Amino acid sequence: MTRVAGYVLVLTLGCGGGHSAKAGGLGGSPAATEVAKREAEALPGAECESGVTPAEAQEAFAQGRRLLEESREGEHHRQEGFAEAQDALYRAALGGHLEAQYLYGSSVFSATLQHDDFDGGSAFRAPIVRALSFLRLAALRGYEPALQYMPDLDAAKLSGEEPPLSEVPESWLEEASAEADRRFACMQP
């Protein structure tokens, strides 16, 4: 499968219909809110701490994958189930779960880009940057599905020269690259 074909496949299968990107992204479950709060309040020097253990990440991944499948309606997902799945996958991705990083990134990126109101405006910045950062992280870690998802996720920096990244503002690509690179550096011995 080519990289572009992989993108089209995931874009087709992983869309989330009316995902709540306009409202800031991923729903407001207590677990996701707590994780986001911990990230925002991280002390300098603690940038690599996720607060999610490997066991919690594995459990969150299993839950997120199950919820994602349960929310599927043909080629789309019901909004409620999709948001809950993304909350769990985000938590697993923060905990370093490789497949969760890919699944979270690809499904949120696809759903947000396909959102009826997507116009590259600031309301979509957070979910796009977060999704691309985890997609890039999975690619940097050598995860084959991420490497096939779209061209050059593992390049020195994300480039908006070709679709689908050409639809994303350059500053968001730079932010996503920097975030993925920071997380990747944290994983190195």
Secondary structure as UniProt FT lines:
FT   HELIX           3..13
FT   HELIX           21..23
FT   HELIX           30..40
FT   TURN            44..45
FT   TURN            47..48
FT   HELIX           54..70
FT   STRAND          72..73
FT   TURN            74..75
FT   STRAND          76..77
FT   HELIX           79..94
FT   TURN            95..96
FT   HELIX           98..114
FT   TURN            116..117
FT   HELIX           122..124
FT   HELIX           125..140
FT   TURN            141..142
FT   HELIX           144..149
FT   TURN            151..154
FT   TURN            163..164
FT   HELIX           165..167
FT   HELIX           170..187
//
